[in-house]
């Protein structure tokens, strides 16, 4: 067990705290939930940085880090879809969660073929993640009323969903030669 792995585990343990704070009947609960989510985003960056900087990358960390990321993002999206209950949030949420399922399955399948590097994280995915995290921090911090900041959050989430589709297309195109190959010819 090392510091990067402990930070990743912390991110998973923050999920129930995040949910509890989101549902608390206090005026500050949105800000508190958003702060916990932002802290989890920071640990995502920090654990990767420390793993590389300290040479502490592990198979366990490589497995758990993307799982922790997807879990907290999916939870945030589900909470916001329930709270906002509109197309402007629901459609991007479905796109983002759907893409994560498709790309995760694609990466797993490509790994079985020994071609995982063809679907490695791209710069598009990093921009998507940045827009998505910022959108979620903003939306979690605000009640579901149409304010300037909620509008900014919706716009960032829609941009994130567009980048999500673009990155998924990028991954599918990179994997296409493997997807379209007849397995019996190998």
PyMOL commands that set and color helices and strands:
alter all, ss='L'
color gray80, all
select helices_A, chain A and resi 3-23+29-53+59-84+87-112+116-119+123-140+148-179+183-185
alter helices_A, ss='H'
color red, helices_A
deselect
rebuild
show_as cartoon
